[in-house]
Amino acid sequence: MAEKATRLGVRLRPHVKTHKCLEAARLQVRGHFGGITVSTLAEAQAFAAGGFGDITYAYTIAPSRVADAVDLARRIDRLSLVLDDADVLAAIEAAAATKGLCLGVFLKVDCGAHRSGVAPDTEDAVALARAIARSSHVELGGLLTHAGQAYRSCNAEEARAAASAERDVLCSLAQRLRAEGVELPELSLGSTPTLCAADDLSGITEVRPGNYAFFDAYQVAIESCALEDVAFSVLATVVGRYPARRTLVLDAGALALSKDAGPTHVDPACGYGLVLSSDGSRRHTSLRVVGLTQEHAELRAAEDADWSAFPVGARLRIVPNHSCLAAALFDRYHVLRRDEVLAEWRPVKGW
Amino acid sequence: MAEKATRLGVRLRPHVKTHKCLEAARLQVRGHFGGITVSTLAEAQAFAAGGFGDITYAYTIAPSRVADAVDLARRIDRLSLVLDDADVLAAIEAAAATKGLCLGVFLKVDCGAHRSGVAPDTEDAVALARAIARSSHVELGGLLTHAGQAYRSCNAEEARAAASAERDVLCSLAQRLRAEGVELPELSLGSTPTLCAADDLSGITEVRPGNYAFFDAYQVAIESCALEDVAFSVLATVVGRYPARRTLVLDAGALALSKDAGPTHVDPACGYGLVLSSDGSRRHTSLRVVGLTQEHAELRAAEDADWSAFPVGARLRIVPNHSCLAAALFDRYHVLRRDEVLAEWRPVKGW
């Protein structure tokens, strides 16, 4: 991703929400300017304490958290906030004025995911951008979007179309605003599927992918990556073995893999992750994770499965559907080179 | 549940997996003999350290964890293990022999959930029970089952039928084994849906419900309880407000509510939980949680929703689909009486 951002002529401001640990973020920013993106103020605080000085909190901030954000903004070079609501702008302006600060703020734009952001073709979008630009207590950092809809892609070609749309929505709104004299230093976009697929980001200045640091079964299914690119997996143990009903039970349940339903639009029978050998070198296509309860994974074996390979106590490695959710269930990562544990990394928790 | 167990003439050995905290477990055992059930060895160790001396680890133990279990068994009055595999019996016997211990072991029986347990009508089930009973290093504590299939019930009547089946499977296998001279001190069963519905547990000695300590939207849907019986909820804040597309966004995403799909067999449109007023006193039936991403809940408002009640910054309380999974995402509980925080309780994490 670092190479690709350079090739596409954009700054890489990686999102750290997937792994939430300093060591992985330091790898992500190598060769780039050092800025990162976070999804919670707890991440912002922990990464600031860990030496990161340029942080975008890419989340429409709750008014009740503005005071925390202002406190943090005074301690680092740059904390940028994100908003799409005039009441929140007023709350940020009031807090910044009290502290004598000028805070960087991005306008969040909805490029088609229809989760957060102003609708780009509305007068409200233009009015809010103008209001931010005019304010003396905040500085308009630019426009920011996230093509969450790219997760509905079935393949790289569809993700590439989503990437073009994500870019075009941002550039088109920027053109209207700049024509009115609104200055927009940055146009920031990003999702792992669109950035894996993108081949032209003309007009865009910054990208914020996150999941690519680990990847997962979902990204494999929609062709963001190959299975061997996935860095995160959960090592599990066979605790039940029932050949008569072609079932294996592993000790990695919903509290280890998360219940993300995965890429069912690509494969309705995808189950809850991909099953690998314990060293990760081989996929067991004969085993599907058909169910998860709190502490159990239920695997269904193909008719020709080799049961001698799976006694109770055997280890299997599961690549979860959604690494962002599965990773958050653990208090540490074991960093492996083959079977050797090189390090333990600790993620940030909470909000 | 404590009253009901007494009325049905069974011992209550509550499961602590839902909340995983000492304070809640102490409430659960009040008026009963003090034994508890756990789902992980981390829970067993933490609750032993917190003064619980009679613990059943109701999970088919992995051979690699037998040594940990034996260590713990030496420090408390009674640690009972659960198995359904001859290899695991051999591993437990070997470890117990080395330490000069005699460990209590339950035979896990599949009463229809088809997750773990021996099939009750097979010769294998009888042979494994005999092998445990004959062993000089383990003591057969009895039979243990869990009617996980009760979660597929649509109402209390169906759950009551599941409860009868759960009881009958256990009693019927016990009858066969006792006829052969196998002693079975305990017949232990339990799930929250079956125990909420059960009206006759003749022959059963012990029950192990867990979820009832919190309940959740799923249990409401299948009529285990009423909404006002639910003790666990997540307080969230409106961080996005989009009347044009009838959408509210809250800061409680998959990392706060879990992605459990909920009781879709009762209500395919159930979404990801029930929306209450911030003080929990009123349900907002005009709001449905239609989507969850890592840090966002997307709510769809009915056409007649009163948007003035939901500005950015407003608080709403969500009753998640599955409290066991949602609770595990937090490092503490705020114990409330109305809006007053009476205490903070800390759950056990890990395995």
Interface residues (C-beta under 8 A of the other chain):
Chain A: K17 S39 T40 Y59 T60 I61 A62 P63 S64 D84 D85 D87 V88 A91 H114 R115 S116 A119 G148 T237 V238 V239 G240 R241 A244 R245 T247 V249 D251 A254 L255 S258 K259 D260 A261 G291 T293 Q294 E295 H296 E298 P311 V312 G313 C324 L325 A328 L329 D331 K349 G350 W351
Chain B: K17 S39 T40 Y59 T60 I61 A62 P63 S64 D84 D85 D87 V88 A91 H114 R115 S116 A119 G148 T237 V238 V239 G240 R241 A244 R245 T247 V249 D251 A254 L255 S258 K259 D260 A261 G291 T293 Q294 E295 H296 E298 P311 V312 G313 C324 L325 A328 L329 D331 K349 G350 W351
